[in-house]
C-alpha cells in the first residue's frame, strides 16, 4: 500500500528518472483506488494511463482562468499537504481528460488480472519458482488458487455464472522411465529432473594482457562504459 509511505520514502526523483519507463509499463492499465485521508466520500476507482510531472511542477488552469500546481491545489482546495511533491503524479481516468493525482493517495487494487509481458527478472524468477518437484509445485498452485479467491469474484459469478473447482483433475496415467542424458562422451542418469554435472563445467582462461570493466552501479549507461573503454584504450 503506497499510503503507508514505506516504499515512497525510499524513492528519490533520481530513482524515478532512471526507471520511469519500467514504472510506466507496470502501472499502465492497472486499476487504482484514489482516496483522500479521512475523507471516505473522495474514494474513486481509476485506470492508470501513465506518469506525469511531479506535483510541485505540474501546473494546470482552473475554471476561473488562474493557474495552479497540483501541490498548491491539494493544499488550498482539499486541505491536504502532499508529502512527496517531487515524485511524479499519476495520469488517471479518461485519456481525453487530464486527471493528475498524487501517487501517495492511490492504492493498486488487489486481485485484478494483469496481462503484461514479464521482464527478464520476473521471467528468471518464474523459472526458478517452477523448477521444483511436483508435490511442492502442487502445493504452490493450490495456495495460489486459494489466495486468488476466484469463486468470490463478482465478474465470474454475476457476469459469467460459473465457478472453478479448487482440486486437480484426476486422469489415467503411467510413469515413464527418465531418458538418459549424454554429455562429455558419457551417459548419466536423470533422477527427478536432476543429475550430477561432475567435470561438466570448465573455467575459461582469458588471454594474456587482457582486462575488463566491472560496473556495480545500476545507473551507469552502456554508452558511458563504452566511452570509458575507448578512452582507456586510447590514452592508457
N, C-alpha and C positions, 0 to 999 in steps of 0.2 A: 504494500500500500504506500504510494508516494507521499501521502499526507503525514506519515509518521516522521518523515524527514531523515530517516536513517540513510537511504541511498542518496538523496538530494544533497545532503551535507558533504558527501564525498565527491560530488561532481564539481567541476570547475568549467568556466567558459572554454578553456583550452581543451578539456576532455570532449566537450560538445563539438568544438570546431573540427577536431580530427576524426570524430566518429559520427558526424552529422548524417552522412549518407546511410550508415548502418542503422542508426536510430530511426531515421525516417522510414526506411524499408520495413523495420519491425513494427512501428506504430501505425503505418498507413493501413486503413481499412478496419482497424480494431475499434470496438465499442468501448467508450469510457463513460464513467458517471461523474458529472460535474456537480459539486455542491459546496456552497459557502459554509464556513464554520458556524455552527449553532443557528443555521437557517435552513431547516428541512424543506421549506417551500421553494428553495432555489434549486432543488435537485433536478437535473436534466440528464438525458442519455444522448450522447453524440457519437458520430463516427469520425475518426481522425483522418484528416486529409494530408497532414504533414506538419513540419516545423516552420515557424516564422520568427521574426525579430524578437529580441528579449523585451520584457515588459517595460524596461526603462527607456528603450529606444523606439518601441513600437507605437507609432503615432497615427491617429485617425481623426476624422471630422465628426463632430457631434451634430445633433439636429439643429442647434441654434447657429451653426456655422463656425463655431470655435473649434480649436484642435486640442487634443489631449493625448497623453501617453496612456498605455494600459495601466501602468503603475499609478499614475495620478487619478485615473478614472475609478479604479477599485477603491482608492482611499477616500476620494471625495464623494462618490455616488454609492458605494457599497459599504463604506466604513471598514474596509479590510486592508490592512497593510501587507503587501506582498513580501514574503520572507526571502525569496530568491529572485530579485528583479533582473539579475544579469543572465539568467537562464532563458532559453527560447520559450515562447508561448506555443500552444497547440492551436493549429487551424482546424476547426471542427465544424460539423453541420454541412449544410448545402454548399456545394462548390461555387454556387453563384453568389453566396454571401461571404462576408469577411468576419466570421466569429472567431476571435482570438482570445483564448483563456489561459491563465497561468497553469502550468503543469502540476503545481503543488496542490491544486484544487480538484484534480482529476484522478480517478481510480480506474484501472483497467478491470472491466467486468470479467469475473471468473467464469470458467466453463464454456466460453464461446469457442466455436470451431475456428481453427486457423489454417488457411490454405496458402502457405508460403513455402518457398524453396528453402531447404536447410542450408546454412552456411557451412564452411569447412569444419569449424569447431563443433557445430551441432551434429554434422554427419559423422565425424570421428567419434563423438560421444555416443551416438546412437549405435554405431557398430560395436563399440566396447560393451554397451549395455546388452546388446543382443547376443554377444559371444559368451553365453552361459549355457549350462546344461539345461535339459528340458524341464526338469522339476522346478528349478529356480525361475526359469522363463515363464512357466505356467503360473506360478505364484505372483509374479510381477503383473502378468496380464489380468489375473483376477482382481488384484489390488487396484490396478489402474481402472478397470471397469467399474469397480465399486466407487472409486473417487469421482468418476465421470457422472455417476448417478443419472444415467440416460433415461431410465424409466420414470423419472420425475421431471423430465424436461417438457414444458408446455407445448413446444413445437411438435414433438413426437406424439404426444397423447391427444392434443386438440386438433392439430392440422393433418397428421398422417394416420392417427388412430392405430398405432401398433407399439409393441414393446419388444425388448430384447432379453432373451433368456440368459442369465448370468452363469451358464455352465458350458463346458466344452462338449461339442458333438462327438459321440462315440461311433466309430465306424470299424468294420473288419479290417485287419491289417496283419502284416508279418514283418519280422525283424530281419533285415538284410545284413549279410556279413560285410564289414567295412572293407573297402578296396585297399590294396597295397599302395603305398606311396614310394616312388622311386626317385632318388636324387643322389648325386655324387657316386654313381655306379653301384648303388646298392638299394635294397628294399627295406622299408621299415614298416612296422605295424602301427595302425591308427587305432587309438582307443578313446572313445567318447569325443571324437573330433580333434584329438591332440596327439602329438608324437614327439619323441626326443630328437632334437636337432644337433646332436653332437657333431663337431667338425663340419658344420654346415656354414656357419658364418665365419668369414675370414677378414681380418683387418686389411685395409688397403694402404699401401705405402705411398706417401706423397713424394713427388720428385724432389731432388736436392735443390736447395736455394729457393724453395717455393714459400709463399706466405699467403695469408688470408686475412680478411677483416671480420671480426665478430662484433655484431651490434646487438646490445641488450636493451636498447631504447625503442619501444614500440612506436614512437612518434617520428623517428628518423625516416625520411622518404628514400626510396630506392635511388632517385636521381642524385640525392646528396651523397650517397655511398659511392655511386659511380664516379661522381666528380672527385671525391676524396681518393678513390683508386687511381684515377687518371693523374691527379696531382702528385701522388706518391711515386708513380712510375716515371713521371716527367722530371720531378725535382729531387727525388730521393737518391 
